[in-house]
Amino acid sequence: MNKKIIFITGGAKSGKSTFAFKEASGISGNKAFIATAEALDEEMQQRIEAHKRGRGNEWITYEEPLKIADVINRIKGKYSAIIIDCLTLWLSNLIYSKLDINKEIENLITTLSTKNPVPRFYIVSNEVGMGIVPENKMSRRFRDMAGLLNQKVADASDEAYIVIAGIPVSIKG
């Protein structure tokens, strides 16, 4: 099986993660889920726990809000499929941590593009550029950075999908 990078974008609650999970679940072998969300309040903790239960025991979860390239490098060779969910939460984490966002993005792209034994990466990200222009500087910066991040990951991907109302539409590959 040739390595493939599959990028999946769409609006909030559009079915992106469900599509990634369904596609990756069809691959035999061990599977990993790299979760970028942080449980900063009780409601988010409940969401995270519900997502974990929904994945079941077939999946090994790695919770990493910042250094996802490091996790990939540490676990490569152990899994036939890896889902990264989601890049826009990761970007938010990077902004708040004051890490070098461009360096972290380049680390991710390099890690994904480097030959390694993981046949399939499914990378989930929100499409935030289809709405109105945000009214404040921080929100505009986030929208702009998310757009650039999505472009770079889509460019490095073999396939790309946008999910609308639970329906995946191929936009690349």
C-alpha positions in Angstrom: 0.0 0.0 0.0 1.4 3.4 -1.0 1.5 6.1 1.6 -1.2 8.6 1.1 -1.9 11.9 2.8 -5.6 12.7 2.8 -6.7 16.2 3.7 -10.3 16.8 4.9 -11.8 20.2 5.4 -15.2 21.7 5.8 -17.3 23.8 8.2 -17.8 23.1 11.9 -19.9 19.9 12.5 -20.0 19.2 8.7 -19.0 15.5 9.1 -15.2 15.9 8.5 -14.1 13.7 11.5 -16.8 11.1 10.8 -15.6 10.8 7.2 -12.0 10.5 8.3 -12.9 7.9 10.9 -15.0 5.9 8.5 -12.3 5.9 5.8 -9.4 5.0 8.2 -11.5 2.3 10.0 -11.5 0.3 6.7 -7.8 -0.1 6.8 -6.5 -3.2 8.6 -3.9 -2.9 11.3 -3.2 -0.7 14.2 -4.6 2.9 14.1 -3.7 6.1 15.9 -5.6 9.2 16.6 -3.7 12.4 17.3 -6.1 14.8 19.1 -5.1 18.4 19.3 -8.0 19.6 21.6 -7.4 20.5 25.1 -10.0 20.0 27.9 -10.0 23.6 29.2 -13.5 23.3 30.6 -16.0 20.7 31.7 -18.0 20.8 28.4 -14.8 20.2 26.3 -13.8 17.4 28.6 -17.2 15.7 28.0 -16.8 16.2 24.2 -13.3 14.6 24.3 -14.5 11.7 26.4 -17.5 11.1 24.0 -15.1 11.1 21.0 -12.8 8.6 22.7 -15.7 6.2 23.5 -16.9 6.5 19.9 -13.5 5.4 18.5 -13.4 2.3 20.6 -10.4 0.1 21.5 -9.2 -0.3 18.0 -7.7 3.2 18.2 -4.8 4.5 20.3 -5.2 8.1 21.2 -2.4 10.6 21.5 -3.4 13.9 23.0 -1.0 16.6 21.8 -2.0 20.2 21.5 1.3 21.6 20.1 4.0 19.2 18.9 2.1 16.9 16.5 5.1 16.5 14.2 7.0 15.1 17.2 4.2 12.6 18.0 4.2 11.4 14.3 8.0 10.9 14.4 7.7 9.0 17.7 4.9 6.6 16.6 5.7 6.1 12.9 6.1 2.5 12.1 3.5 1.4 14.6 0.3 2.2 12.8 -1.3 1.6 9.4 -3.4 4.7 9.7 -3.2 8.0 11.6 -5.8 10.6 12.0 -4.8 14.1 13.0 -7.9 16.0 14.3 -7.9 19.0 14.0 -5.5 21.5 12.5 -7.5 24.6 13.4 -7.5 23.6 17.1 -3.8 23.0 16.8 -3.3 26.4 15.2 -5.3 28.1 18.1 -3.0 26.3 20.5 0.1 27.5 18.7 -1.2 31.1 18.7 -1.9 31.0 22.4 1.4 29.3 23.3 3.3 31.9 21.3 5.4 29.2 19.6 6.8 30.0 16.1 3.7 29.1 14.0 5.5 29.0 10.7 8.2 26.7 12.1 5.6 24.3 13.5 3.8 24.3 10.2 7.0 23.6 8.3 7.8 20.8 10.8 4.5 19.2 10.2 4.7 19.4 6.4 8.3 18.0 6.4 7.2 15.2 8.7 4.2 14.3 6.5 6.3 14.5 3.3 9.2 12.4 4.6 9.1 8.8 3.7 7.9 6.7 6.6 6.0 3.5 7.1 2.6 5.0 7.8 0.5 4.2 4.7 -2.3 6.6 5.4 -2.6 10.0 7.1 -6.0 11.6 7.5 -5.7 15.2 8.4 -8.8 17.1 9.5 -9.1 20.9 9.5 -11.9 23.5 9.5 -12.5 25.7 6.5 -12.9 29.2 8.1 -12.5 31.4 5.1 -16.0 31.1 3.6 -17.8 33.5 6.0 -17.7 37.1 6.7 -14.5 39.0 7.5 -14.0 38.9 11.3 -14.3 42.2 13.1 -11.2 42.0 15.2 -7.5 41.7 14.5 -7.0 38.4 16.4 -9.8 36.7 14.5 -8.6 38.0 11.2 -5.1 36.7 12.0 -6.5 33.3 12.9 -8.6 33.1 9.7 -5.6 34.1 7.6 -3.2 31.7 9.3 -5.8 28.8 9.0 -6.2 29.5 5.3 -2.4 29.4 4.8 -2.1 26.2 6.9 -4.9 24.5 5.0 -3.3 25.5 1.6 0.1 24.1 2.6 -1.3 20.8 3.9 -3.6 20.4 0.9 -0.6 21.0 -1.4 1.3 18.3 0.4 -1.6 15.9 0.3 -2.3 13.2 -2.3 -6.1 13.7 -1.9 -8.3 16.4 -0.5 -12.0 16.6 0.4 -14.4 19.2 1.5 -17.3 17.8 3.6 -20.6 19.6 3.3 -23.6 18.4 5.3 -22.0 15.1 5.8 -21.2 14.6 2.1 -17.5 14.4 1.1 -16.6 16.1 -2.2 -13.3 15.3 -3.7 -11.3 18.4 -4.5 -7.9 16.8 -5.2 -6.7 13.4 -6.3 
